[in-house]
Amino acid sequence: MSSKRIDAESKVSGNQANIPAQIRRELDIDDGDHLRWHLENGTVRVEVVQQETGTFAEFDGYGGEEDTDVTTDHDDWGVDAE
């Protein structure tokens, strides 16, 4: 991200506003990313939270608190065991 100033505007439609393409590119904002909004003294600050990628991005692992039985439980794909 560069330190250059970018001025842009967009129109609000309903309760949604578009992010101008120039700003999206500069901040590398992509589908699935989150915007965290901060309001203080009439000034809005927006923080981009990049989406984590990968199949197990939010998987913390199995802690082993419960017994499991592969013959009666569904597998990871949601297919019933036969």
C-alpha positions in Angstrom: 0.0 0.0 0.0 1.4 3.4 -1.0 1.2 6.5 1.1 -0.3 8.6 -1.7 -3.6 10.3 -1.2 -6.6 9.0 -3.1 -9.8 11.0 -3.2 -12.9 9.2 -4.4 -16.6 9.1 -3.8 -19.5 6.7 -4.3 -23.2 6.8 -4.0 -25.3 5.1 -1.3 -28.1 3.0 -2.6 -30.5 1.6 0.0 -28.2 0.8 2.9 -25.2 -0.1 0.7 -22.3 1.9 -0.7 -19.8 0.8 -3.3 -16.1 1.1 -2.7 -14.5 2.9 -5.5 -12.3 0.6 -7.7 -9.2 2.7 -7.2 -9.5 2.3 -3.4 -10.3 -1.4 -3.6 -7.2 -2.0 -5.7 -4.9 0.1 -3.5 -6.1 -1.7 -0.3 -6.3 -5.1 -2.0 -9.9 -5.6 -1.0 -11.5 -8.7 -2.4 -14.8 -10.6 -2.2 -15.2 -12.0 1.3 -13.1 -9.5 3.1 -14.7 -7.6 6.0 -14.8 -3.9 6.7 -14.5 -2.8 10.3 -16.1 0.6 10.9 -15.0 3.1 13.6 -16.8 6.3 14.3 -15.3 9.0 16.5 -16.1 12.7 16.7 -17.9 12.6 13.3 -15.0 11.0 11.5 -15.3 7.5 10.0 -12.3 5.2 9.8 -12.6 1.9 8.0 -10.2 -1.1 8.6 -10.0 -3.9 6.0 -9.9 -7.4 7.5 -8.6 -9.7 4.9 -10.4 -13.1 4.6 -8.3 -16.0 5.7 -7.9 -18.5 2.8 -7.5 -22.3 2.8 -9.8 -25.1 3.6 -9.0 -25.2 7.3 -8.4 -21.4 7.9 -10.8 -21.3 10.9 -10.4 -24.9 12.1 -8.9 -25.1 15.6 -8.7 -28.9 15.7 -10.5 -31.4 17.8 -9.9 -31.0 21.5 -11.0 -34.6 22.4 -13.6 -33.6 24.9 -16.2 -36.0 23.4 -15.9 -39.6 22.3 -16.6 -40.1 18.7 -17.5 -43.3 16.8 -16.7 -43.3 13.1 -19.1 -46.1 12.4 -22.1 -44.1 13.6 -21.1 -40.5 13.1 -21.0 -38.6 9.7 -17.7 -38.2 8.1 -16.3 -34.8 7.2 -18.2 -34.8 3.9 -21.6 -35.3 5.5 -22.0 -38.8 4.1 -23.7 -41.3 6.4 -21.6 -44.3 7.4 -22.9 -47.6 6.1 
